[in-house]
Amino acid sequence: MTLAANPFDLLPTNLFNLFSTQGYANLQRHYMAILLRIYALAEFNRFGLAREVVLAEIVDYLKIEGTLAEVAAQADSEIPSQSGAAGESIRTHTAPLTGQQSENDYAAYLLRRLDETGWIEREQHTDYSETIVLPDYAFALLEAFRNIQEQKPHEFTGQLYTAHQLVTASQTNKDFSPSLAVTQAYENVRQVVRGLSELNHNIRRYIERATRGKDAAELLHLQFDDYAKTLGPTYHALKTSDHVSRYRQDIISQFQAWQLDGEWLDGAAEDMAMHSRLSPAQAGMEISHYLQFVVHQLESLDPLLEDIDHRHMQYLRTSLRQIRYQLVNADGSFKDRLASLAQGLASLKDEDLAELPDDAPAPRQHPVQEPDLHSYFTPPQRRAPFTPVEVVAHVLYPAELAEMHAATLQDVTQALSPGRVNRAVMSCFNGHKKLHLSELHPALLSDLHWLTTIIAYAHHPEVAYGLEMAEGEPVEVHSFRIAPFHLVKLTNGSS
């Protein structure tokens, strides 16, 4: 197996120097905003961006209040520091005859910085016009930065629904590519599991932020503005419309059936090898990996979902407890309010005022009752540990064990007695002497308990049928493969 290349071996060496915090001014936020604007222009542009268009976009950003001053301070501090012919060239190129820098000059300075660090590339044509293009790594990085900026709630329904539709289409449409169904379903399930892990980690991050001793205003902003808009819709949709159980079982059942179907696996491997550079053997291993990954991830989602529920409730309890404690803490804000109120009343008394001033709060319509022991907030106290009562198991004697075994066996035989099983099997012969496994009634064939009982009673003296092994491929019953056999109607008690 070949090792994957390190991304820093493929990226320009000074790519992230653009966001360094060292220097006269801190401009990384302005560089990021300008890059996102250029990315928005270049995302659906087929022929590159004209230099004048990019400069006009940067100038439009510099018109934001305070931005031009910060950029000018950084640019003016760097240009004089250049020495020799290079510094003279920069000053000649950027400064007009008046000696004052214009918005276009500072925009050109920012564009050169983006070019020097590798975020953009400039192509010059024969007519001396210039085109700005974004490298492939810049597209990938800026797309990630834009996702962070937008903070859109993650949606799971579209991905699981797409995987479900791919699996369904591959069953109904014989011309549908099996390798495409598995590959795309794998990618969608991978995104779902990644999104759930991301949601779980972010709820943990919000819990830590809520317990860092923030004041009431910050906690209220965290609770109702930040968390409610960023993770609230995602969690609500996950428990309602985006619930994974709507499509999970169908996908698992079909993928498990494909894992047991050798003919289908060979066909899917050949199809993948035809559309890729893999050999049939490598494609088969890839298909098996995809099937195993999807089944394993979907079957093991319940602990992750339970952890997400637990962390969500933990965050709500923690943040609300912190908010309530900050607002009505007896040692803090409430005590300060009583002290300020007493000082205000004392100052009024010193001024010989017998009545409250006009700007004082009006009397309440409902009288306030006297405070009691339950009027103040008390921190939650730890409960005493739960000590369960010791369970005493009675010792059973051999005679009692034998009696219980006989009673259990009687219940089982009464539920599926030989006579009842014999009647069910004989009703399937329809005048024939032999009955293949696949010709059993669908209700009997789909019930594994009934099917194993029919096989076990084939040698019972009270039934009128026997069992003979048959040649052919195993019969698939749900996720099981059963060796073929015939049920034979007995004549005069012999097979």
Residue pairs with C-beta under 8 A, 6 or more apart in sequence:
10 137
11 118
11 137
12 117
12 118
14 116
14 117
14 118
15 117
15 118
15 119
16 117
17 117
18 28
18 31
18 113
18 114
18 117
18 119
19 28
19 31
19 32
20 28
21 28
23 74
23 77
24 73
24 74
24 77
24 78
25 70
25 71
25 73
25 74
25 77
27 70
27 71
27 74
30 61
30 67
30 70
30 71
30 110
31 110
31 113
31 114
32 145
33 61
34 57
34 58
34 61
34 110
34 114
35 114
35 119
35 138
35 142
35 145
36 142
36 145
36 146
36 149
37 57
37 58
37 61
38 49
38 54
38 57
38 114
38 120
38 132
38 134
39 134
39 138
39 139
39 142
39 143
39 146
41 49
41 53
41 54
41 57
42 48
42 49
42 132
42 133
42 134
47 131
48 123
48 131
48 132
48 133
49 131
49 132
49 133
50 129
50 130
50 131
50 132
51 111
51 122
51 129
51 130
51 131
51 132
54 111
54 132
55 104
55 107
55 108
55 111
58 107
58 110
58 111
59 103
59 104
59 107
61 67
62 68
62 71
62 103
62 106
62 107
63 103
68 103
68 106
71 106
71 109
71 110
72 101
72 106
75 94
75 101
75 106
75 109
76 101
79 87
79 90
79 91
79 94
79 109
80 87
80 91
81 87
82 90
82 91
93 108
94 101
94 105
94 108
94 109
95 101
95 105
96 102
96 105
111 120
111 132
114 120
115 121
115 122
118 135
118 138
119 134
119 135
119 138
120 132
120 133
120 134
120 135
120 138
121 132
121 133
121 134
121 135
122 130
122 131
122 132
122 133
123 130
123 131
123 132
123 133
124 130
125 131
134 142
151 229
151 230
153 230
153 231
153 232
153 233
153 234
153 237
154 195
154 198
154 199
154 234
155 234
155 237
155 242
156 192
156 195
156 196
156 237
156 238
156 242
156 244
157 237
157 241
157 242
157 246
159 188
159 189
159 191
159 192
159 195
160 188
160 189
160 192
160 242
160 244
160 246
160 247
160 248
160 251
161 247
162 184
162 185
162 188
163 184
163 185
163 188
163 189
163 247
163 251
163 294
164 247
164 250
164 251
166 180
166 181
166 184
166 185
166 188
167 181
167 185
167 250
167 251
167 254
167 255
168 250
169 176
169 181
170 176
170 177
170 178
170 181
171 254
177 271
177 275
178 264
178 267
178 268
178 271
179 268
179 269
179 271
179 272
179 275
179 283
179 287
180 271
182 258
182 268
182 287
182 290
182 291
183 272
183 290
185 251
185 255
185 290
185 294
186 290
186 293
186 294
189 251
189 293
189 294
189 297
189 298
190 293
190 297
192 244
193 297
193 301
193 304
196 238
196 301
196 304
196 305
196 308
197 304
199 231
199 234
199 235
199 238
199 308
200 304
200 307
200 308
200 311
202 230
202 231
203 231
203 235
203 308
203 311
203 312
203 315
204 311
206 222
206 226
206 227
206 231
206 315
206 319
207 311
207 314
207 315
207 318
209 222
210 219
210 222
210 223
210 315
210 318
210 319
210 322
211 318
211 322
214 222
214 322
215 326
216 323
216 326
216 327
219 319
219 322
219 323
219 326
220 323
222 319
223 319
223 320
223 323
227 315
227 319
235 308
235 312
238 244
238 305
238 308
244 298
244 301
244 305
248 298
248 301
251 294
251 298
252 294
252 295
252 298
252 299
253 478
253 479
255 291
255 294
255 295
256 295
256 479
257 476
257 479
258 264
258 265
258 268
258 291
259 265
259 288
259 291
259 292
259 295
260 476
260 479
260 481
261 476
265 284
265 287
265 288
266 284
268 283
268 284
268 287
269 280
269 281
269 283
269 284
269 287
270 280
270 283
272 278
272 283
272 286
272 287
273 279
273 280
273 282
273 283
276 283
278 286
321 380
324 377
325 377
325 379
326 332
326 333
327 333
328 334
328 376
328 377
329 377
330 376
330 377
334 376
348 356
348 357
396 404
416 449
416 450
416 453
418 457
418 460
418 462
418 463
419 462
421 450
421 453
421 454
421 457
421 463
422 457
422 462
422 463
422 464
422 465
424 441
424 444
424 450
424 454
425 435
425 454
425 463
425 465
425 487
426 464
426 465
426 489
427 441
428 435
428 439
428 440
428 441
428 444
428 487
429 435
429 487
429 489
432 489
433 488
433 489
434 468
434 486
434 487
434 488
434 489
435 465
435 486
435 487
435 488
435 489
436 470
436 484
436 485
436 486
437 445
437 470
437 475
437 482
437 484
437 485
437 486
437 487
438 445
438 475
438 484
440 451
440 454
440 487
443 450
444 450
444 451
444 454
445 451
445 477
446 477
446 478
448 477
448 478
448 480
451 477
451 482
454 487
455 467
455 485
457 463
458 465
458 466
458 467
458 487
459 466
459 467
464 489
464 490
465 487
465 488
465 489
465 490
466 487
466 488
466 490
466 495
467 485
467 486
467 487
467 488
468 485
468 486
468 488
468 495
469 483
469 484
469 485
469 486
470 484
470 485
470 486
471 484
472 484
473 484
474 481
474 482
474 483
474 484
475 481
475 482
475 484
476 482
488 495
